[in-house]
Amino acid sequence: MDPLALPEVTECSEEGYADLSLKLETIQRSLDGVCRLVARGVHRGTRVGFAVSLPPDWELQVLEDSKIPLYWGRTEIVSLGSESDAFLRTLDEVYGTNLNPQRMQEEVSYIAVSLEGDPTQVESSAVKLKLFFESEVEDREADFYLNIDATASSVQFREKDTDYRRGVVLSLLRS
């Protein structure tokens, strides 16, 4: 396989879940410390993708009964234009939400907690984030995982719970 080829995003789903796996194409840190990465793949021959913006300010929390440090902050999913619109349509298809979205929002901010890894070191160590989108409307709430592994050039967009499928699509949808 050509190492520059983009993966089919639906190849790694666990049974019962619709998880998407993309190639981490670029990762850059700006002078203000914000890390921006671009993830791309293909679905049925169409390029899909999105960008992620990780700010430098994360709050460390160490739970009393656990040795695992948690990092809290915000993460943005950022549109790449038509590739992100196609990513959102792919989510709608594999989730079976039938919302028929046309366009992804330019940028969506999520509350994030790192369940593994330090988000400020994403260039050199794997980071597993859980993202939350809160809304006054119940079916617009969203929870999902975003796993980033720069050394493996991988970004996984993984379901937390199938009950959040509609909320995930709605959180990204440009209204």
Rosetta silent file (secondary structure, phi, psi, omega in degrees, C-alpha in Angstrom):
SEQUENCE: MDPLALPEVTECSEEGYADLSLKLETIQRSLDGVCRLVARGVHRGTRVGFAVSLPPDWELQVLEDSKIPLYWGRTEIVSLGSESDAFLRTLDEVYGTNLNPQRMQEEVSYIAVSLEGDPTQVESSAVKLKLFFESEVEDREADFYLNIDATASSVQFREKDTDYRRGVVLSLLRS
SCORE:     score description
SCORE:     0.000 S_00000001
   1 L     0.000  139.436  177.574    0.000    0.000    0.000 S_00000001
   2 L   -65.031  122.284 -177.809    1.204    3.494   -0.822 S_00000001
   3 L   -64.353  -18.108  178.402    2.230    5.157    2.494 S_00000001
   4 L   -88.711   -8.792 -179.255    0.832    8.453    1.222 S_00000001
   5 L   -67.863  147.452  178.655   -2.573    6.919    0.502 S_00000001
   6 L   -88.546  142.383 -178.594   -5.441    7.915    2.719 S_00000001
   7 L   -76.819  153.430  167.292   -7.235    5.179    4.692 S_00000001
   8 E   -70.469  122.262 -169.439  -10.870    4.194    4.290 S_00000001
   9 L   -69.246  -20.604 -175.506  -12.216    5.802    7.468 S_00000001
  10 L   -96.213    8.475 -174.766  -14.708    3.058    8.353 S_00000001
  11 L   -71.267  -19.162 -171.557  -12.282    0.105    8.361 S_00000001
  12 L  -112.961   23.592 -177.793  -11.645   -0.057   12.122 S_00000001
  13 L   -70.551  139.057  172.575  -15.104    0.025   13.723 S_00000001
  14 L   -80.143  155.986 -178.828  -15.769   -2.216   16.701 S_00000001
  15 L   -59.042  129.346  179.769  -18.924   -4.269   16.566 S_00000001
  16 L    89.122  -13.514 -179.969  -21.923   -2.111   17.438 S_00000001
  17 L  -119.195  151.879  177.428  -19.973    1.137   17.133 S_00000001
  18 L  -111.394   83.838 -179.684  -19.291    3.393   14.184 S_00000001
  19 L   -97.415  144.053 -178.665  -15.710    4.526   14.762 S_00000001
  20 E  -118.262  139.335 -179.213  -13.741    6.385   12.119 S_00000001
  21 E  -122.415  126.882 -177.771   -9.976    6.281   11.644 S_00000001
  22 E  -123.047  163.675  176.675   -8.110    8.979    9.733 S_00000001
  23 E   -89.064  130.549  173.049   -4.511    9.697    8.830 S_00000001
  24 E   -77.033  108.098 -175.769   -2.822   12.495   10.765 S_00000001
  25 E   -87.752  -43.651 -179.961   -1.413   14.510    7.876 S_00000001
  26 E  -140.898  151.751  174.283    0.018   17.557    9.603 S_00000001
  27 E  -145.311  124.357 -176.724    0.646   18.798   13.093 S_00000001
  28 E  -138.951  143.533  176.022    1.931   22.297   13.801 S_00000001
  29 E  -112.020  128.126 -179.731    2.333   24.425   16.889 S_00000001
  30 L   -82.956  171.034 -179.521    1.911   28.191   16.510 S_00000001
  31 L   -60.180  -29.803  179.540    3.896   30.827   18.392 S_00000001
  32 L   -84.659    6.022  174.663    1.043   31.209   20.904 S_00000001
  33 L    91.820   -5.280  179.551    1.278   27.481   21.744 S_00000001
  34 L   -73.045  131.722  178.161   -1.876   26.312   19.957 S_00000001
  35 E  -101.704  126.539  179.675   -1.395   22.955   18.277 S_00000001
  36 E  -119.121  128.829  177.159   -3.321   22.428   15.041 S_00000001
  37 E  -124.953  152.889  179.078   -3.549   19.079   13.366 S_00000001
  38 E  -120.901  127.937  179.957   -5.197   17.975   10.145 S_00000001
  39 E  -119.707  134.331 -178.966   -6.731   14.511    9.760 S_00000001
  40 E  -138.944  156.449  174.587   -7.890   13.079    6.445 S_00000001
  41 E  -160.292 -167.341  174.961   -9.208    9.850    4.999 S_00000001
  42 E  -132.053  151.597  172.187  -11.569    8.627    2.320 S_00000001
  43 E  -137.394  116.118 -178.412  -15.059    7.187    2.387 S_00000001
  44 L    53.087   41.204  175.809  -16.337    5.465   -0.741 S_00000001
  45 L    84.875   -2.892  179.891  -13.727    7.286   -2.804 S_00000001
  46 E  -103.672  132.091  177.475  -14.488   10.763   -1.397 S_00000001
  47 E   -69.291  133.398  176.843  -11.879   12.651    0.642 S_00000001
  48 E  -129.005  155.039  177.865  -13.040   13.485    4.165 S_00000001
  49 E   176.214  174.514  177.360  -11.278   15.330    6.939 S_00000001
  50 E  -161.896  167.642  174.402  -11.181   17.971    9.619 S_00000001
  51 E  -111.770  157.750  176.714   -8.715   19.952   11.684 S_00000001
  52 E  -128.015  135.216  177.720   -8.309   19.948   15.452 S_00000001
  53 E  -115.456  120.008  179.897   -7.104   22.875   17.494 S_00000001
  54 E  -112.601  110.445  179.001   -5.576   22.122   20.907 S_00000001
  55 L   -70.110  163.179 -176.956   -4.855   25.196   23.031 S_00000001
  56 L   -81.224  -11.483 -173.953   -1.801   25.201   25.323 S_00000001
  57 L   -98.857  102.716  178.085   -3.718   25.781   28.571 S_00000001
  58 L  -121.150  139.624 -179.375   -4.835   22.522   30.193 S_00000001
  59 E   -97.751  123.379 -179.993   -5.722   22.125   33.873 S_00000001
  60 E   -80.101  134.812  174.712   -4.186   19.090   35.586 S_00000001
  61 E  -132.485  124.975  175.653   -6.410   17.042   37.914 S_00000001
  62 E  -113.280  118.327 -179.216   -5.118   14.043   39.844 S_00000001
  63 L   -75.463  144.343 -176.967   -7.844   11.928   41.416 S_00000001
  64 L   -57.272  -44.168 -174.353   -7.213   10.688   44.948 S_00000001
  65 L   -93.329   12.233 -177.694   -7.821    7.014   44.198 S_00000001
  66 L  -137.666  146.695  175.869   -6.048    7.014   40.839 S_00000001
  67 L   -95.423    3.168 -178.761   -2.530    7.598   39.636 S_00000001
  68 L   -87.814  118.994  177.166   -3.801    8.632   36.233 S_00000001
  69 E   -77.408  139.668  175.004   -3.568   12.381   35.674 S_00000001
  70 E  -109.396  140.731  176.379   -6.464   14.025   33.864 S_00000001
  71 E  -116.842  126.767 -179.650   -6.043   17.187   31.823 S_00000001
  72 E  -109.029  140.961  177.507   -9.089   19.442   31.302 S_00000001
  73 E  -173.313 -154.837  177.085   -9.454   22.078   28.617 S_00000001
  74 E  -126.083  148.154  178.186  -11.211   22.941   25.384 S_00000001
  75 E  -135.326  139.675  178.034  -10.698   21.511   21.927 S_00000001
  76 E  -110.887  136.211  167.581  -12.021   22.796   18.636 S_00000001
  77 E   -96.271  125.704 -171.718  -12.998   20.742   15.622 S_00000001
  78 E  -118.530  136.105 -179.276  -12.344   23.001   12.625 S_00000001
  79 L   -72.453  142.083  171.310  -13.775   22.703    9.115 S_00000001
  80 L  -105.668   19.360 -178.803  -11.536   22.147    6.093 S_00000001
  81 L    85.151 -131.849 -173.309  -14.406   23.085    3.761 S_00000001
  82 H   -60.751  -31.930  178.533  -15.784   20.434    1.407 S_00000001
  83 H   -66.831  -35.989  178.288  -13.721   17.625    3.018 S_00000001
  84 H   -75.237  -35.720  174.015  -15.289   18.387    6.398 S_00000001
  85 H   -59.542  -42.380  178.221  -18.757   18.619    4.865 S_00000001
  86 H   -67.033  -36.078  176.398  -18.108   15.136    3.434 S_00000001
  87 H   -61.815  -44.916  179.677  -16.860   13.945    6.859 S_00000001
  88 H   -63.207  -40.742  177.038  -20.107   15.135    8.467 S_00000001
  89 H   -65.064  -35.931  176.589  -22.172   13.368    5.785 S_00000001
  90 H   -63.799  -44.907  176.595  -20.109   10.218    6.427 S_00000001
  91 H   -57.271  -47.080 -179.719  -20.888   10.450   10.159 S_00000001
  92 H   -57.863  -41.334 -179.668  -24.580   10.875    9.349 S_00000001
  93 H   -67.343  -52.821 -175.045  -24.440    7.792    7.113 S_00000001
  94 H   -72.021  -27.406  175.824  -22.533    5.465    9.455 S_00000001
  95 H   -79.997  -19.074 -178.253  -24.484    6.660   12.512 S_00000001
  96 L    68.633   30.477 -177.659  -27.793    6.217   10.665 S_00000001
  97 L   -82.025  -19.238  176.758  -29.087    9.566   11.947 S_00000001
  98 L    53.816   37.464  176.932  -30.685   10.531    8.606 S_00000001
  99 L   -89.037  -13.430  179.277  -30.220   14.262    9.247 S_00000001
 100 L    49.294   55.214 -179.062  -28.797   14.766    5.725 S_00000001
 101 L   -68.871  145.190  177.679  -26.344   17.511    6.725 S_00000001
 102 L  -103.800  -39.827 -174.538  -24.908   19.634    3.958 S_00000001
 103 L  -134.954  143.437  174.507  -22.302   21.768    5.716 S_00000001
 104 E   -90.175  147.364  174.683  -20.153   21.522    8.802 S_00000001
 105 L   -59.594  154.926  179.056  -19.748   24.524   11.074 S_00000001
 106 L   -62.074  -40.500 -177.752  -16.516   26.473   10.629 S_00000001
 107 E  -157.180  135.555  177.899  -15.429   25.661   14.194 S_00000001
 108 E  -127.227  127.321 -179.252  -17.041   23.843   17.115 S_00000001
 109 E   -96.749  133.140  179.523  -15.681   24.120   20.651 S_00000001
 110 E  -123.367  146.408  166.999  -15.902   21.130   22.989 S_00000001
 111 E   -71.522  137.921 -176.271  -15.046   20.646   26.648 S_00000001
 112 E  -133.321  144.215  171.210  -12.242   18.080   26.655 S_00000001
 113 E  -131.127  132.104  176.809  -10.599   15.786   29.166 S_00000001
 114 E   -87.325  116.227  179.046   -7.500   13.772   28.370 S_00000001
 115 E   -85.999  -16.466  176.934   -7.989   10.245   29.679 S_00000001
 116 E  -155.316  129.931  177.172   -4.493    9.299   28.566 S_00000001
 117 L    88.706  159.425 -179.946   -1.525   11.461   27.688 S_00000001
 118 L   -99.144  114.303 -177.917   -0.708   15.136   28.053 S_00000001
 119 H   -58.853  -22.577  178.152   -2.371   17.243   25.332 S_00000001
 120 H   -76.157   -9.960  179.670    0.490   19.751   25.502 S_00000001
 121 H  -116.241   27.423 -173.146    2.817   16.950   24.340 S_00000001
 122 L   -61.026  -23.616  179.718    0.621   15.637   21.501 S_00000001
 123 L   -68.834  -24.775 -173.581    3.475   15.802   18.996 S_00000001
 124 L  -121.458   -7.830  179.318    5.437   13.130   20.872 S_00000001
 125 L  -143.405  148.193 -179.744    2.941   11.033   22.847 S_00000001
 126 L   -64.881  141.618  179.907   -0.471    9.492   22.227 S_00000001
 127 E  -130.064  130.835  176.742   -3.414   11.426   23.647 S_00000001
 128 E  -115.469  111.744 -177.397   -6.902   10.060   24.222 S_00000001
 129 E  -104.985  144.631  167.588   -9.482   12.805   24.616 S_00000001
 130 E  -110.503  124.678 -177.623  -13.116   12.612   25.602 S_00000001
 131 E  -108.894  142.043 -178.578  -15.047   15.543   24.137 S_00000001
 132 E  -126.343  136.976  171.713  -18.346   16.934   25.431 S_00000001
 133 E  -121.533  117.272 -178.017  -20.824   19.287   23.783 S_00000001
 134 L   -98.850  142.927 -178.975  -23.378   20.657   26.209 S_00000001
 135 L  -148.674  151.797  174.326  -26.758   21.975   25.151 S_00000001
 136 L   -68.871  -24.809 -179.622  -30.036   22.992   26.753 S_00000001
 137 L   -93.968  121.640 -171.493  -31.711   20.661   24.231 S_00000001
 138 H   -56.176  -44.951 -175.627  -31.188   17.023   25.271 S_00000001
 139 H   -77.289    1.529  175.903  -30.748   15.461   21.816 S_00000001
 140 H   -98.743   -5.304  177.216  -28.069   18.046   20.949 S_00000001
 141 L   -72.157  144.528 -176.827  -25.715   16.905   23.719 S_00000001
 142 E  -140.873  140.404  171.442  -22.691   15.008   22.439 S_00000001
 143 E  -135.645  134.857  174.115  -19.900   12.880   23.883 S_00000001
 144 E  -159.704  169.538  179.652  -17.231   11.142   21.828 S_00000001
 145 E  -106.765  144.369  173.954  -13.560   10.200   21.899 S_00000001
 146 E  -129.713  107.491 -178.228  -10.789   11.695   19.813 S_00000001
 147 E  -103.163  125.250 -176.131   -7.606    9.632   19.959 S_00000001
 148 E  -120.267  124.844  177.578   -4.491   11.229   18.495 S_00000001
 149 E  -132.140   96.255 -176.644   -1.254    9.333   17.947 S_00000001
 150 H   -64.744  -34.983 -178.584    1.312   11.435   16.080 S_00000001
 151 H   -68.337  -27.231  177.180    3.917    8.657   16.034 S_00000001
 152 H   -99.966    3.210 -177.892    1.438    6.370   14.231 S_00000001
 153 L    51.777   46.920 -173.561    0.015    9.266   12.121 S_00000001
 154 E  -129.012  139.452  170.488   -3.455    8.328   13.357 S_00000001
 155 E  -131.417  123.779  179.282   -6.565   10.180   14.505 S_00000001
 156 E  -112.353  130.538  175.629   -9.545    8.146   15.641 S_00000001
 157 E  -105.642  102.057 -168.975  -13.043    9.615   15.970 S_00000001
 158 E  -117.417  144.276  177.994  -14.688    7.080   18.287 S_00000001
 159 E   -73.333  142.098  169.983  -18.145    6.720   19.749 S_00000001
 160 L   -90.314  -43.667 -175.271  -18.640    6.875   23.488 S_00000001
 161 L  -156.377  135.643 -178.092  -22.248    5.753   23.361 S_00000001
 162 H   -63.614  -20.511  177.961  -24.623    5.177   20.444 S_00000001
 163 H   -65.679  -17.509 -179.006  -27.216    7.378   22.216 S_00000001
 164 H   -94.437    2.595 -176.210  -25.061   10.414   21.341 S_00000001
 165 H   -54.771  -50.547 -178.887  -25.007    9.844   17.574 S_00000001
 166 H   -61.007  -44.167 -179.518  -27.651   12.461   16.793 S_00000001
 167 H   -62.835  -39.005  178.756  -26.023   14.973   19.155 S_00000001
 168 H   -62.135  -48.557 -179.759  -22.578   14.499   17.588 S_00000001
 169 H   -63.747  -45.306 -179.796  -23.920   15.200   14.095 S_00000001
 170 H   -63.514  -34.267 -179.921  -26.029   18.143   15.309 S_00000001
 171 H   -65.144  -30.621 -178.608  -23.063   19.654   17.201 S_00000001
 172 H   -91.086  -16.732 -172.868  -21.053   19.774   13.959 S_00000001
 173 E   -72.408  131.279  172.938  -23.921   20.793   11.679 S_00000001
 174 L   -82.603  122.076 -177.158  -24.057   24.320   10.295 S_00000001
 175 L   -95.878    0.000    0.000  -27.635   25.501   10.719 S_00000001
